[in-house]
Amino acid sequence: MSDRDVFKTIAGPGEAHFEVRGSEFIGHATPVETREEAEAVIETIAADYDDATHNVPAYRVRVASGSSGHLLREYQSDDGEPSGSSGKPALNVLQQRDLENVAAVVTRYYGGTNLGVGGLARAYSRAVKEAIADAGVVERRPREQFAVTVEYDDSGTVRGILESGAGDFEADYETSVTFRVTAPVDEAPAIRDRIRSATSGRAHIE
């Protein structure tokens, strides 16, 4: 894997809290792997702060890699604020910091004083910057997700492979066992091959 495939993202969730002329701003920054995850994070925060005046979202997520480089999906919304005053400044922070796989939401509780487009842009930018600073920036390799479903007899074998450092995973024990695996893109094929070999092809991988 070449150096250009390494990208910058945040180490974990981050938050920021401050007031500007009576309005309360809460910045949220969350690492995500997919566009669907980013949209789910935005929906969750909007639901958690459904009494807020605005929940302004922005995200920047890697959606594909190929010989010509990688593609990014970018999204922002003003969520009722004046056009260009909030979503674009929030997304601009992610762009300027060259961050990928990050979802940001800035929650605002209106304090009774209009801040103007310039004041809003400064506040929304600050909320994202401070949330990122709280989270911390790290370098990562592109990762992908896949699921491995096996019967209980093979579950210990698969868990052993995954626990040896072959990706992060969560396990669901029901009538069969499903491991939801997240692994670096360049390592994932070898992990799947090891699992197929160790289970004599009995593992269902998707």
C-alpha positions in Angstrom: 0.0 0.0 0.0 1.4 3.4 -1.0 1.7 6.4 1.2 -1.1 8.2 -0.7 -3.5 5.6 0.7 -2.8 6.7 4.2 -5.3 9.4 5.3 -6.0 11.7 8.2 -9.0 11.3 10.4 -9.9 11.7 14.1 -8.9 9.3 16.9 -12.4 9.2 18.5 -15.4 11.3 19.3 -14.8 14.9 20.3 -17.0 17.7 21.6 -16.8 21.5 22.1 -19.0 23.8 24.1 -19.1 27.6 24.1 -21.5 30.6 23.9 -21.5 33.6 21.5 -23.8 36.5 22.5 -26.2 34.2 24.3 -26.3 31.4 21.7 -25.0 28.1 22.9 -22.9 26.1 20.4 -22.1 22.4 20.8 -19.7 20.9 18.3 -19.6 17.1 17.7 -17.0 15.3 15.7 -17.2 11.5 15.2 -15.0 9.1 13.2 -17.0 7.0 10.7 -16.2 4.3 8.1 -19.0 4.8 5.6 -21.5 7.4 4.3 -24.3 5.4 6.0 -22.5 5.6 9.3 -22.1 9.3 8.9 -25.8 9.8 8.2 -26.7 7.6 11.2 -24.4 9.8 13.4 -26.1 12.9 12.1 -29.6 11.5 12.7 -28.7 10.3 16.3 -27.3 13.7 17.3 -30.3 15.5 15.8 -32.6 13.2 17.8 -30.5 13.7 21.0 -30.7 17.5 20.6 -34.2 17.7 19.1 -35.0 20.8 21.2 -32.1 22.7 19.6 -32.7 25.6 17.2 -30.4 24.0 14.6 -28.3 20.9 14.2 -25.9 21.7 11.3 -24.3 18.6 9.7 -21.2 18.1 7.6 -19.2 15.0 6.6 -16.3 13.9 4.4 -16.1 10.2 3.8 -13.9 8.1 1.5 -16.2 6.0 -0.7 -13.9 4.3 -3.1 -10.2 3.7 -3.9 -8.7 2.9 -7.3 -5.8 3.4 -9.6 -6.7 7.0 -10.2 -6.8 7.8 -6.4 -9.8 7.8 -4.1 -13.2 9.4 -4.1 -14.7 11.4 -1.3 -18.4 12.0 -0.6 -18.9 15.4 0.9 -22.1 16.8 2.4 -23.3 19.8 4.4 -26.5 21.5 5.2 -27.4 24.8 6.8 -30.4 23.3 8.6 -32.4 26.5 8.5 -29.6 28.9 9.1 -28.9 31.6 6.4 -27.5 30.1 3.2 -23.8 29.6 3.4 -23.5 30.6 7.0 -23.0 27.3 8.7 -22.9 24.0 6.8 -20.2 25.3 4.3 -18.0 26.7 7.1 -18.3 23.4 9.0 -17.3 21.4 5.9 -14.5 23.8 5.1 -12.8 22.9 8.3 -12.7 19.3 7.3 -11.4 20.2 3.9 -8.7 22.6 5.2 -7.5 20.0 7.7 -7.6 17.3 4.9 -9.7 15.0 7.2 -11.6 12.1 5.9 -14.1 9.7 7.4 -15.4 12.3 9.8 -19.0 13.4 10.6 -19.4 16.8 12.3 -22.6 18.2 13.7 -22.9 21.6 15.3 -25.9 22.1 17.6 -27.1 25.7 18.3 -29.5 26.9 20.9 -30.5 30.4 19.8 -29.9 33.1 22.5 -32.0 35.9 21.2 -29.3 37.9 19.3 -28.7 37.5 15.6 -25.1 36.9 14.8 -25.1 37.7 11.1 -23.7 35.5 8.4 -20.1 36.3 9.3 -20.6 35.7 13.0 -22.4 32.4 12.3 -19.6 31.3 10.0 -17.0 32.0 12.7 -19.0 30.2 15.4 -19.7 27.1 13.3 -16.1 26.9 12.1 -14.9 27.2 15.7 -17.2 24.5 17.0 -15.9 22.0 14.4 -12.2 23.0 15.0 -12.5 22.6 18.8 -14.4 19.3 18.5 -11.6 18.0 16.2 -9.0 19.3 18.7 -10.8 17.4 21.5 -10.9 14.2 19.4 -7.3 14.3 18.2 -6.0 13.7 14.6 -4.5 10.4 13.6 -3.3 8.8 10.4 -5.1 5.7 9.2 -5.1 3.2 6.3 -8.3 2.7 4.4 -10.5 0.0 6.1 -13.4 -2.2 4.9 -16.1 -4.1 6.6 -17.3 -7.6 6.1 -19.3 -10.2 8.0 -18.4 -13.8 8.7 -21.1 -16.3 9.8 -20.3 -19.7 11.1 -21.8 -22.5 13.2 -20.8 -22.6 16.9 -18.2 -25.4 16.2 -16.2 -23.1 14.1 -16.7 -19.9 16.1 -13.6 -20.4 18.4 -11.4 -20.9 15.3 -12.6 -17.7 13.7 -12.4 -15.7 16.9 -8.8 -16.9 17.4 -7.8 -15.7 14.0 -9.4 -12.3 14.6 -8.0 -11.9 18.1 -4.5 -12.5 16.7 -4.7 -9.0 15.4 -6.5 -9.6 12.1 -8.9 -6.6 12.3 -11.4 -5.3 14.8 -14.6 -7.2 15.3 -17.9 -7.6 17.1 -19.6 -11.0 17.6 -23.3 -11.8 17.6 -24.2 -15.2 19.1 -27.6 -16.3 18.0 -28.6 -19.5 16.2 -25.2 -19.2 14.5 -22.3 -16.8 15.2 -21.7 -13.6 13.1 -18.5 -11.7 13.3 -18.6 -8.2 12.0 -15.1 -7.4 11.0 -13.3 -4.1 10.2 -9.9 -4.5 8.7 -7.3 -2.5 6.6 -8.2 -2.9 2.9 -4.9 -4.4 2.0 -5.1 -7.0 4.7 -8.8 -8.0 4.4 -8.4 -10.5 1.5 -5.8 -12.5 3.4 -7.9 -12.5 6.6 -10.9 -13.9 4.6 -8.6 -16.5 3.0 -7.3 -17.6 6.5 -10.9 -18.0 7.7 -12.0 -20.0 4.7 -9.0 -22.3 5.0 -9.3 -22.8 8.8 -13.0 -23.6 8.5 -12.6 -25.8 5.3 -14.8 -23.3 3.5 -17.7 -23.6 5.9 -17.6 -19.9 6.8 -20.1 -17.7 5.0 -18.4 -14.4 4.2 -20.1 -11.3 2.8 
